[in-house]
Amino acid sequence: MNNALKNSNFLPNYVNCKSQFAILEFKSYFFNILNEHKHNNKNIIFLCIGSDKITGDSLGPLVGYKLSKLPFKNNISIYGTLDNPVHAKNLNETIKNINLNHKNYILIAIDASLGSNEYVNYISLGQGSLKPGAGANKNLQPVGDIYIKGIINNNKFSLSNLQNIRLSLVMNMADIISSGIWHCVSSI
């Protein structure tokens, strides 16, 4: 598993999506991060952020869609799918609904991201929140106890070109993330 760039628990962990071991690496990192939070919380909420209308921003809804088709236990909730995406316009309302309807939970935020060239086509995951819309210069509240970001292009990328991101890149990331989550959560 030498294709993953390994850091401490408080720094991001990176998984190279081109690695033949990507799912195993993701699963290992996610399992360790989740275990640090799980003992204090009974419920797991996946907040899958993005738009189904823009390929480059569709990672969250694609992961949410894939997770929603899996037979999870009752203590797992998924917000943000292809049919009901969570995006800039409804994020605050969704967070209010989560706080109203759930107690004692871990919030896992999933979103597409821009990053440095060396990390394009990597998944970054770690403890803490992510700031949705940062790549589009939107001022949205940070969300999550754990974050999962798929780095789809570099920081210098023009936002007007988000529609030109290859769907295969986003789908591969969504497959790795959803499979890794399934393997972790089904074993807890």
Residue pairs with C-beta under 8 A, 6 or more apart in sequence:
1 19
1 21
1 24
1 25
1 28
3 15
3 16
3 18
3 19
3 21
3 22
3 25
4 13
4 14
4 15
4 16
4 19
4 21
4 25
4 29
5 13
5 14
5 16
5 122
6 13
7 13
7 14
7 126
9 32
9 33
9 36
9 126
9 127
10 126
10 127
10 128
11 126
12 124
12 125
12 126
13 29
13 33
13 124
13 125
13 126
14 119
14 122
14 123
14 124
15 22
15 25
15 26
15 29
15 122
15 123
15 124
15 125
15 176
16 22
16 25
16 121
16 122
17 121
17 122
17 123
17 150
17 169
17 172
17 173
17 176
18 121
19 25
22 123
22 176
23 176
23 179
23 180
23 183
26 123
26 125
26 176
26 177
26 179
26 180
27 179
27 180
27 183
27 184
29 125
30 125
30 148
30 180
30 181
30 184
31 184
31 187
33 125
33 126
33 127
33 146
34 44
34 106
34 108
34 146
34 184
34 185
34 188
35 188
36 127
37 106
37 127
37 145
37 146
38 44
38 106
38 188
40 104
41 104
41 105
41 106
42 75
42 104
42 105
43 75
43 76
43 77
43 102
43 103
43 104
43 105
43 106
44 75
44 76
44 77
44 105
44 106
44 108
44 185
45 76
45 77
45 78
45 79
45 98
45 102
45 105
45 106
45 107
45 108
46 63
46 64
46 67
46 76
46 77
46 78
46 79
46 80
46 108
46 110
46 181
47 79
47 80
47 86
47 94
47 98
47 107
47 108
47 109
47 110
47 143
47 144
48 60
48 61
48 63
48 64
48 67
48 78
48 79
48 80
48 81
48 86
48 110
48 111
49 60
49 80
49 86
49 87
49 91
49 109
49 110
49 111
49 132
49 143
50 57
50 58
50 59
50 60
50 61
50 80
50 85
50 86
50 87
50 111
50 112
51 57
51 58
51 61
51 85
51 87
52 58
52 61
52 82
52 85
54 162
54 163
55 162
55 163
55 164
55 165
55 166
55 167
55 170
56 112
56 152
56 153
56 161
56 162
56 163
56 164
56 165
56 170
57 87
57 112
57 162
58 82
58 112
58 170
59 110
59 111
59 112
59 150
59 152
59 170
59 173
59 174
59 177
60 80
60 85
60 86
60 110
60 111
60 112
61 80
61 81
61 82
61 85
61 86
62 82
62 170
62 171
62 174
63 110
63 148
63 174
63 177
63 178
63 181
64 78
64 79
64 80
64 81
64 82
64 85
64 86
64 110
65 81
65 82
65 83
66 174
66 175
66 178
67 78
67 178
67 181
67 182
68 78
68 81
70 178
70 182
72 185
72 186
73 185
76 185
77 98
77 102
77 105
79 86
79 94
79 97
79 98
80 86
80 94
80 110
86 94
88 132
88 133
88 136
88 138
88 140
91 132
91 140
91 141
91 143
92 141
95 141
95 143
98 105
98 107
106 145
106 146
107 143
107 144
107 145
107 146
108 144
108 145
108 146
108 147
108 148
109 129
109 130
109 132
109 143
109 144
109 146
109 147
109 148
110 147
110 148
110 149
110 177
111 130
111 132
111 147
111 148
111 149
111 150
112 135
112 149
112 150
112 152
112 170
113 124
113 130
113 134
113 135
113 149
113 150
113 151
113 152
114 135
114 151
114 152
114 153
114 154
114 155
114 157
115 122
115 124
115 149
115 151
115 154
115 155
116 154
116 155
117 154
119 151
120 151
120 152
120 153
120 154
121 151
121 152
121 169
121 173
122 151
123 148
123 149
123 150
123 151
123 173
123 176
123 177
124 147
124 148
124 149
124 151
125 146
125 147
125 148
125 149
126 146
126 147
127 145
127 146
127 147
128 144
128 145
128 146
128 147
129 142
129 143
129 144
129 145
129 147
130 142
130 143
130 144
130 147
130 149
131 140
131 142
132 138
132 140
132 143
133 139
133 140
135 155
135 159
136 159
148 177
150 170
150 173
150 174
150 177
152 165
152 169
152 170
152 173
153 165
